[in-house]
Amino acid sequence: MIIQISDAMGDDEEKEIESEKITGGELLKKLGISTFEATIMKNGNIVLESEILTSKDKIKILKMIHGG
């Protein structure tokens, strides 16, 4: 499964993980990304961490900037 990871600065990175099917939450955990710092997109739509993602989906992780 190929995952695109995008940070708030516009830098994109692709990672490949060994999985045909995984939940969004499991994916973030596998990538070492907190659910509080990222949003998951599946085929252009924002999804919950409980959503099932497959290798046929276009997956993008959007890392968020926090501050005050």
N, C-alpha and C positions, 0 to 999 in steps of 0.2 A: 504494500500500500504506500503510495507516495503522498506526503503531506507537505503543503506549503505553509511556512510560518512567516508572518509579516509583523514587523515591529512598527511602532508609531512614527518612526523616522523614514519609512518607506523602503527599508531594507528587507528583501524577501530571501528566504532560504528554503531549499527543498530537503526533506529527510525521507528516507524510506524505512518502513518498519515491516517486520515479518508478521503479518496478520491479514486474514481475509475478511474478518468481521470483528468489531470491537465497539464498545460504547465510547462516547465522547469523554467521559470521566476517566475511563481506563486509559485512553489515548493520552490525555494530558498527564496522567500519572507516569506513564511509560516514558514520556518526553521530559519529565521533571519540571512541568509547568503547573503552577497553582491554578485552581479554578477561579480564584479571585483576581488573577492577573491576565486572563485571556477569555476570548469569546470564540466559539467554534462555529464555522460556517460549513454547511453541506450543500453542494450544488447551488451556491449563491444565497442560501437562506440561513439565518441564525438558528441554531438548534440548542436544545438542552443537553447537559452532560449525560443524561439517560438515553439519548438517541443512539440507535445502532448505526454505525458507519461501516461501509464495505469498501473493498478495493475498487469497485466500479464507480464510487462516488468521487466527486471533486471536493477535497477537504482542504480548508484553509483555517489556520489558527491565527487570530488577531490578538497580538499582545497589546495590552492597554497601558497608558501612562497614568500614574497616580501622583497626586501632589496636593498641596494646600496653600 
